[in-house]
Amino acid sequence: MSVIHPIPAVSTPYIVAEKVCKSFGTHQVLRDVSTHFNAGEVTVIIGASGSGKSTLLRAINRLEPHDSGSIRIDGVEVTDDPQTLQQQRCEVGMVFQQFNLFGHLSVLDNITLAPRRIRRTGRAQANEQAMVLLRRVGMEAHAHKHPWQLSGGQQQRVAIARALAMAPKVMLFDEPTSALDPEMVQEVLDVMRELARGGMTMIVVTHEMGFAREVGDRVLFFDQGRIAHDAAPADFFNNPGNDRIRAFIGKLGA
């Protein structure tokens, strides 16, 4: 039985950002960002490096505290309250550019660590659930290997399984293929496509325009810390909102 429980699509936004600002020193990375993410929706965020895309994802998970404005997950504001934050991080899984697997642990132990320690899942049940997830991402045969024995694409698929092991309601992907060799990108995107088909709510920062066209329900374009355009993929790519977006799409060959 699958351990993934995506929330059903509803009209009420599951994540809401209102006038979110964030600066690093004198550099303002997010400028009054207001948007929302609906349950069951795949949102793809694109834009130039440094435009604020990854910072918004990190702010949603409170890996980067925002300076002002508010972020709410299922109606509850994201703050530094430890109990609330831990619950929110259980509901919002995140996959990073780098795989961040524990090198001294096997693939199986990487996946079961959080369920066992945070959800107090017994080892046998955690192992069973982990094997379900490893089958889902095509890594069942590698359960007892260590990360250094795997390719980059394989490690990223394990990282996705690890995030899914907490049965999140939302998955955040921060350029999950940018550190991979080109021939390994497709295997990770295929796993993400399968998650989307299963109804998982996803927010994906990426430069993979084919994925955005095919899988995305919405495309957000970030420019200098602001959302410059928000549209369905067909509208976004066929009718770019301005010359800057048109040039960015052209540069990526989309």
C-alpha positions in Angstrom: 0.0 0.0 0.0 1.3 3.4 -0.9 2.3 5.7 1.9 1.7 8.9 -0.1 -1.5 10.8 0.7 -1.9 13.8 -1.6 -4.6 16.2 -0.6 -7.6 16.4 -2.9 -7.9 19.4 -5.2 -10.0 22.1 -3.6 -10.7 25.7 -4.5 -9.1 27.0 -1.3 -5.4 27.7 -1.7 -3.2 25.4 0.4 -0.2 27.8 0.6 -0.7 31.5 0.6 2.1 34.2 0.4 1.2 37.8 1.1 3.6 40.7 0.5 6.6 38.5 1.4 9.9 40.4 1.5 13.4 39.0 2.1 16.8 40.7 2.0 20.4 39.5 2.3 22.3 42.5 3.6 21.4 45.4 1.2 20.3 43.0 -1.6 16.5 42.6 -1.6 15.7 39.1 -3.0 11.9 39.0 -2.6 9.9 42.2 -3.1 6.3 42.1 -1.9 5.6 38.6 -3.3 2.0 37.6 -3.1 0.7 34.4 -4.6 -1.0 31.1 -3.7 -0.7 27.4 -4.5 -3.8 25.2 -4.8 -4.0 21.6 -3.7 -3.5 19.1 -6.5 -1.8 21.8 -8.7 1.7 21.7 -10.2 3.3 25.1 -10.3 6.5 25.7 -12.2 8.6 28.7 -11.2 11.2 30.0 -13.7 13.4 33.0 -14.0 17.0 34.1 -14.1 19.5 33.1 -11.4 19.1 35.4 -8.4 15.5 36.4 -9.2 14.2 35.0 -5.9 12.8 31.6 -7.0 14.7 29.4 -4.6 14.4 31.9 -1.8 10.6 31.7 -1.9 10.7 27.9 -1.7 13.1 28.1 1.3 10.9 30.7 2.9 7.8 28.4 2.6 9.8 25.7 4.6 11.3 28.3 6.9 14.8 27.4 5.8 15.1 31.2 5.1 13.0 33.3 7.5 11.2 36.1 5.5 11.6 39.7 6.8 8.0 40.8 6.4 4.7 39.7 5.0 3.2 36.3 5.7 3.2 32.7 4.5 0.4 30.4 5.5 0.2 26.6 5.0 -3.3 25.2 5.3 -4.3 28.4 7.1 -1.5 28.3 9.7 1.2 31.0 9.5 4.8 29.9 9.1 6.8 31.1 12.1 9.6 29.9 14.3 7.3 28.1 16.7 9.0 24.7 17.0 6.0 22.5 17.3 4.1 24.1 14.5 7.2 24.3 12.2 7.9 20.6 12.7 4.4 19.7 11.7 4.5 22.0 8.6 7.8 20.5 7.6 6.3 17.1 7.8 3.5 18.2 5.4 5.8 20.0 3.0 8.6 17.9 1.6 11.6 19.4 -0.2 14.1 18.2 -2.7 17.3 20.3 -3.3 19.8 20.8 -6.1 22.3 18.8 -4.1 21.0 15.4 -2.9 22.0 15.9 0.8 22.0 12.2 1.5 23.8 10.9 4.5 26.9 9.2 3.1 27.4 6.9 6.0 23.9 5.4 5.8 22.5 3.0 3.3 19.7 4.1 0.9 17.2 2.3 3.0 18.4 4.0 6.2 18.4 7.4 4.6 14.7 7.0 3.8 13.6 5.5 7.1 15.6 7.9 9.4 13.0 10.7 9.6 9.9 8.5 9.9 11.5 6.5 12.7 12.8 9.5 14.6 10.0 12.1 14.0 6.9 10.0 13.4 8.1 7.2 15.7 7.4 4.6 13.0 8.7 1.1 13.9 11.7 -0.1 11.9 9.9 -2.9 10.2 7.0 -0.7 9.1 9.4 2.1 8.0 11.5 -0.4 6.0 8.3 -1.7 4.3 7.1 1.8 3.4 10.6 2.7 2.2 10.7 -0.3 -0.2 7.3 0.8 -1.6 8.8 4.2 -2.4 12.0 2.8 -3.8 10.0 0.6 -6.2 8.1 3.8 -7.1 11.2 5.7 -8.1 12.9 2.6 -9.7 15.5 2.2 -7.0 14.4 -1.0 -5.2 17.5 -3.0 -6.2 19.8 -0.4 -4.7 18.2 -0.3 -1.2 21.4 -1.5 0.6 23.9 0.5 -1.3 25.4 3.7 0.0 25.0 7.1 -1.8 28.6 7.1 -3.1 27.8 3.9 -5.1 25.1 5.6 -7.0 24.9 8.0 -10.0 23.7 11.5 -9.5 20.3 10.7 -11.0 20.0 7.7 -8.8 20.9 9.8 -5.7 18.3 12.4 -6.6 15.6 9.7 -7.0 16.5 8.4 -3.5 16.3 12.0 -2.2 12.7 12.2 -3.7 11.8 8.9 -2.0 13.2 10.2 1.3 11.0 13.3 1.1 8.0 11.2 0.2 8.6 8.9 3.2 7.1 11.6 5.5 3.8 11.4 3.5 3.9 15.1 2.7 0.9 17.0 1.2 3.1 19.2 -0.9 6.5 18.7 -2.6 8.9 21.5 -3.2 11.6 20.9 -5.8 14.5 23.4 -6.0 16.1 22.9 -9.4 16.3 19.1 -8.8 18.1 18.4 -12.1 20.6 21.3 -12.3 23.4 19.3 -10.7 22.9 16.2 -12.9 24.6 15.2 -16.1 22.3 15.6 -19.1 21.7 11.9 -19.6 20.5 11.6 -16.0 18.0 14.4 -16.1 15.2 12.4 -17.8 15.1 9.7 -15.1 14.4 12.3 -12.4 11.8 14.2 -14.5 10.1 10.9 -15.1 9.6 10.3 -11.4 8.3 13.9 -11.0 5.9 13.3 -13.9 4.6 10.2 -12.1 4.1 12.2 -8.9 2.1 14.8 -10.8 -0.1 12.2 -12.4 -0.8 10.8 -8.9 -2.2 14.2 -7.8 0.7 15.4 -5.7 0.7 19.2 -5.1 4.1 20.4 -6.4 6.0 23.6 -6.6 9.0 23.2 -8.9 11.8 25.6 -9.6 13.4 24.5 -12.8 14.9 25.5 -16.2 13.4 22.4 -17.8 10.9 24.1 -20.1 9.6 20.9 -21.6 8.6 19.8 -18.1 6.9 23.1 -17.5 4.9 22.8 -20.8 3.9 19.2 -20.3 3.3 18.9 -16.5 2.7 22.4 -15.1 -0.8 23.8 -14.4 0.7 27.2 -13.8 4.0 28.9 -14.7 5.3 31.8 -12.6 8.1 34.0 -14.0 10.3 35.7 -11.3 12.2 38.9 -12.2 14.2 40.8 -9.7 12.4 39.5 -6.7 8.9 39.9 -8.1 6.4 37.7 -9.9 6.4 39.3 -13.4 3.9 36.8 -14.9 1.6 34.1 -13.8 -0.2 32.1 -16.5 -1.2 28.6 -17.7 1.7 27.0 -19.7 0.0 27.4 -23.1 -0.6 31.1 -22.5 2.8 31.6 -20.9 4.8 30.1 -23.8 2.6 31.1 -26.7 2.0 34.7 -25.5 4.9 35.8 -23.3 3.9 38.7 -21.1 6.8 41.0 -22.1 10.1 41.1 -24.0 12.1 40.1 -21.0 10.1 36.8 -20.7 10.2 36.3 -24.4 14.1 36.7 -24.4 14.4 34.3 -21.4 12.3 31.6 -23.1 14.2 32.1 -26.3 17.6 31.6 -24.5 16.4 28.3 -23.2 15.2 27.2 -26.5 11.7 26.7 -25.2 
